[in-house]
Amino acid sequence: MQINKPVHQWQLSFEGEWPTSVAFLEDSQRIAAGNRAGQIYIWELPETPPEKEVEDKDNKDNKEDSPPDFAPVLRLDGHTNAISHLRVTPDGKTLISSSWDHTIRLWDWSATPKREVEVVLDAHTREKKTKYKSAEQKEAILSAPGVKVSTSDACHVLSGHTSWIQALGISDDGKRLVSGDDNCLSIVWDLGQRKQISAWHGYDRVWVRSAALSADGKTAFTAEYADRRSDFDAPAAQARLWNADDGSLTLDLLKVWTPKVKDEDRIDSYNYRQAWTKLVKRGLVCAEFSPDGKLLAVGQGGETDTGQIHLVDTSTGEIARTVSGHRYGTCDVRFSADGKYVLSSGRDTMVRICQVADGKEVATLGKERGGQFKDWIHAIAISPDQKKVAAADIAGMIHIWQLES
């Protein structure tokens, strides 16, 4: 990955229920994004963005320096609740989605679509434009034609969860998935055979908040967390490494991080909570293994002062270093393909890029809250050629940056 004066190249409208996930497909010009309504759209972007349009003087939200928008070409239909994550096989041909509807769906996005529909992706912008307009003008704005997109259905559905799927990871070789839900059930899947390999349950009354697989799919990570019910009823968080082949525990990271806590106190988090919250904050909500499997990046999420990224030595469980810092909490984390950089996004509406070797922040994408972006950067993705970064902004936009100007 090369970083030299990143350029904000595209700003795609995806308004309505907030965007939660984003992924690059076969090449660096195809983008998929999902939202809390269970919708997944795919954009095929031209190599060169179009010339900027003349600024609309009547629309204060239309900034002269805003990157261009572009309409999607395809909608993937089937999910009935929020999309939590999108992942892609290494060849870029199969898109994988997890959802609160308890299913994981596999999509052959290049299959010939059978239907075409008209959709509106700028509903909020239209509402803003109606301000101070006459009734006739409002009607014209709100009823203006949308964009026509083709639609397609999933080619396969993986069933096994009975609650919201909040976590999803894929091995670098594309042979395995790991998923986790709000019943604290984690499942490792064989993608080729479309079946379960192993499964395990965590603590009662907590949720699997993040999951990841090592490059070879042999080691799984899951993190569990649930909000406290009261000062005397706060379920203990967990962060553990597992043997993906049989679901056996290989390393309990919180035991490594808090060695002074007695085993019997780890179940009763009233005595344990102050120790683990310093490290976990309000849950480790995102995770990814480095390409060589030697490090695991985990991000502190939730409404907190500053959410940071821990880089964990997977052989010992020790925290090698803590990098970055997202005011209000972290949302997503990714390693570059060469393992030299760790990228993260957060509630501060920023994407931060840090060197793995020393933790130094070398670039930021976006602007702090109140500026160019309106709210969290919920998810990020790196293009296959490592030249672009995409981000799902819950204000209803998908951003794409070119890392070299």
N, C-alpha and C positions, 0 to 999 in steps of 0.2 A: 504494500500500500504506500502510495506517495501522496503527501499533503502539501499543497502550495497555494495559499490564498483561495480557499473554497468559495464557490459561487452558488448562490441560491438559484437553481435553474428552472424549477417548476413548482407551482402551487395549485394542486388539483382540488376542486370542490367535491366534498363528500359530506354534505350537511345533513342534519336530522339527528338520529341517534349517534352518539359520538364514535368516531373510528377507534378501534382497539388494537388493530394488528395490520402489519404490512409485510410484503415479501417481494423480492425480485424473482422473475421466472426464468425462462430459458436463456435470455440475454439481458443486457442491462437496460433495455428500452421497454420491457414489459413489467408492469407493476400490478400486484394484487393487494387489495385492502379489504378488511372486514370491519363491521361495526356492531353496536349493541342491539340492533334490530335483527341480526342474523343474516344481513346482506353481505355478499362478497362481489366486488366489481374488479374488472381487469382493464387496465389501460395499456394501449400500445402507442408509445410516444415516438414522434419523429426524432431523428438524430439531432436535428438543430431546432431549438425553440423558435417560434415565429417572432416577428418584429412586435414590439410592444404597441398596444393600441393607444389611441389618444385618450387621455384621462377624462372620465365622466365628471364634470364639475358639480353635478347635482348629487353625486354619491361620495360622501366624505370617507367611506370605507375603501374606496378604490384609490389606492396610493399609486403615485406615478412610478415608483420603483418596485411595485409588486411583480413577481415572476408571472409568466403566462399560465393560464388554465388550459385544460384539454379534456375532452369528453371520453368516457370509457367506451369500450366496444362490446363488453360481455358482462353478464350477471350470472352468478352461479347460485342456483335455487335449490333449497332443500332444508336448510337449518331453520328451526322454529324459535330459536332464542339466540342470545348474544354470542358472537364469535369471540373466543378468548385468545386464540393464537392461530397463526398461519406458519406452516413450515413447507419446505420444498425439497424434493429429492435432488441429489447432486447433478443429475442430468437436466434439471429444470423442467421436466415434462409432467411431473405429478405434483399437484398442490394438495396439501393436507391441512385440514381445519379442525379445531376442537371447539366445542360449544357448550353453553349452559343447557342445551337440550339433551345432554348426557351422551352425545354421540361424537365420534371422530369420522370425518368424511374425506374420501380420496377423490380427486378431480382430475380428469384428463381434459385440461383446459383447451387443448387444441382440437378436440373432437368437433365434428360438424354440428353446429347448433340447430335446433328444430323450431325455435320460436323467435319472435321479435316483439319487444315492448317499448313503450315510451316512458321514461323516468325523469323525475325532477330531482336534481342533486344540489340545487341552490335555494332551497325553500326559505332558509333564514335570511339570505341576502335579499330575496324578493320581498320578504316582510319589511325589511329595513327601507327598501326603496319606496314603499307605499306611504311612508311618513309624509304628512302634509300634502298628500295627493287627493284629488277628487275621487268620488266613489267610482266613476267610470275609469279613471286612470288606475286605481287600485285593482279593479277587476281585470283590466288589460294586463297588468304586471303579473298578477297571481295566476292567471289562466293562460299565460304565454306557453307555447309548446316547450316540452322538455327535449331530451335527446333520445334517439332511438338506439337501443342496444339489443343484441342477441342474448338468449338465455340458454343455459345448459344445466344438466343434472349431474349428481355425483355418480361415479362409476363403481364405488363401493362404500359401505358403511361399516365401521367397527363399533360393535356394541359390547358392553361389559360394565360400564359405569351406571350408577343409579342416582347420581347427583351431578351438580354443575361441575364440568371439567374446567379447572382453573389453571392447569399446568400442562405443558407439552414440550417435549424435546425430541431431537432426532440425531442419530449418529452420523458422523461425517461420511461414512460409506453408504448411508441411505438404507441400510438393511433393517434397522430397528427404530422403534419409537418408545418413549416413556410418557405416560400421562398420569395425572393425579386429580382427585376430585374433592368435593366438600364433605364427603363421608370418610375422608382420610384414606381412601383406597388408591394405591399406585399400581399401574399395570405396565409391563414391558411387552411390546408387540413385535412379532416377526412380520415385517411389511410385505415380504415376498409371498409368504403363505397366508397372510391376513389372519393370523391367530395369536393368542396370548402365549408368551413364553413363561412369564412368572408374574406373581402379584403378591402384595403384602398390605397389611393395614397398620396405620400408625396409631397415635393416641386417640381416644374417644374425644368427641366434642371439639376437634380442631380440623383445619382444612389443609390440604396440600396447596401451598401457594406458589411453588416453583419446582421445576424438574429439569434435569439435563442428563445427557448421555455422553460418555467419552467417545472419542473418534471411532474406536473399534466396536462400540456398543456393549462392551463387557462390564463397565462400571456405570451405575446410575447414581444420581444425586436427587434427593428430595428435601424440601424444607416445609415445615408445618407451622401454622400459627392460627390463633383465633383471638379476637378481641376479648378482653376480660369482661365478665358479667358484673363484678364488684371487686373491691380490694381483696376480698377473701375468696374469690372465685375467678382465677386467671389461669386458664389451661397453659401448660408448659409448652414453649416452642421447641422445635426439633430441627436439626440440620445433620443429615446422615448420608454416608456413602454405602451403596449396596452392590452385591454381586447380581448383575442383571440376569445371569443364567438361571439362578434358583431363588432369588429374592432374599438371600441371607445378608445380614448386616455385616459390613466390613469395617466401618469406622464411624464413631459417633463424634462429630465435630465439636459439639457443645461440651462434651466431656474433656476434650483436648483444650478448649478455650477457657473452661472454668474448672480446673483440676481440684480446687479446694472445696467444691460443693460435694456433699455426701450423696451417694446414690439414692438413699431413701428420701432425700429432700428434693430430688429432681421431679418427682411426681407431684408433690405439693409445691406448686410454684409460688406460694406466698413467701416462703423463705428463699426461693431460688430466683425470683423474678428480677430483683435488682441486679443480679449478676449477668443474666442473659440479655436483658434489655439494652445494656450498654453496647453489646455487640450486634444484636439483631434489630434493635429499635422496634418498629411495629411490623416485623416480619421480613424475611428475606424473599422478596417478591419476584426476583429474577435471577437466573443462573446460567452459566455456560462454561464448558470445559475449553481450555486452550487446545489448539490443534495437536500439540504433542502429548496432551493429557496430563502434563505435569502440574498445571495450575487449574483451579476452579475459581471463576469470578462470581461473587454473589452480591446482590444489591439490597441495601436497607431501604424499605419502603414505608408507606403509611404517612400520616400527617405528623411529621417530626421536624426538628429544627434543621438538620442537615442529613440527607441520606448519602451514605458513602458506599464505595465498592471495595470489598475485601478480596484480595487475591490469595487463595489458599493453596498450600502445598498438598497435593493429593496423596503423597506417600506418608506424610506425618500428620496431616490435619492442621498444622500450624498456619497462622496467618502470616504470609510472607511480607505483605505490605498492604496498606489501605490507601486507595487513590480516589481522586475526583471528589466531588461534593455537590449534591443537588439540594438546594434549599427546598424544604417541605417534603423531600423524599425522592428516592430513585424509582424509576418505572421499568427500565429494560437495560440489558447489557449484551454486548457482542464483542468477540475477538476478531481482529483482522486475520486473513488467511495465513499470513506469515508469522502470526503470533506476536508481533512487535507492539501492537496497539490494542487497547481495550476502549471500546466506545460505550457510552452510557447516555440514557435520557432520563428526564425527571420532571417533577412538578414545577420546577423553576423555568419550564418551557425552553430548556436548552438541551443540546446534544454536546457532550464533552468527549474529547479524544485525548487519551493519556498514554504515555509510553509505559509498557509493561516493565521494562528493566528498572526504571527508577521512579515511576509514578508521576513524572512531570507531565503537566497538561500542555499539549502542543497546539490545540485548536479548539474552538467552540463554534457551534452552528446554531443560529437563531439569536433571539434577544430575550432579555429578562422579561418577566411578567409585566404587562402594561404597555409593552412596546409592540413590536411586529406581531407577536403571537399572543393568543388570548388565554391559553390554559395548557395543561400538561402535554408533554410529548409522551404518549402512552406506550409507543413501540417503535423500534428502529430495525432497519435491515441494511445489509451491505450488498452491493451488486456483485455478480460473479466475477467481473473483471477488476473488482476492488477500487473502482474509480468513482463510484457514487454511493451516497447514503440516502435512504428514504426514511421518513418519519411520519407517524400517525398522530396528528394533533387533535385532541378531543374537541377543539373549537370547530371541527368540521373540515379539516384540510389535510391533504397528503403532500408533504414537502419532499423535494428531491434536490440534493446538493451535488455538484461536481466538485471533487476534492482538489483538482488541479485546475487553475484558471488558465 
